[in-house]
Amino acid sequence: MARMYEPGAWIDRISPTPLLMVVATHYTLTMTDLEFAAFEQAQEPKQLCLIPGGHFAPYESGFEISSSAAVAWFSKHLSVQCR
């Protein structure tokens, strides 16, 4: 089933939904070149945040980078409208 899962095939159809991709540069389960290709196909608004390391890097050694990018992204693209 995992081989049938190809989210990159739909990447160009999600816009104008904002897209933040946090990518670990040495992740071995998914190939970073496929993630870069998907990012290139995505429409704006989009942002790519690269974290040096493997699978857990965005949660451990690169948490400051990944969490700061996420907070900035959500602060910019999410809004609460109260009436």
HELIX and SHEET records of a PDB file:
HELIX    1   1 ALA A    2  MET A    4  5                                   3    
HELIX    2   2 PRO A    7  ARG A   13  5                                   7    
HELIX    3   3 THR A   32  GLN A   41  1                                  10    
HELIX    4   4 PHE A   63  HIS A   77  1                                  15    
SHEET    1   A 2 LEU A  19  ALA A  24  0                                        
SHEET    2   A 2 LYS A  46  ILE A  51  1                                        
END                                                                             
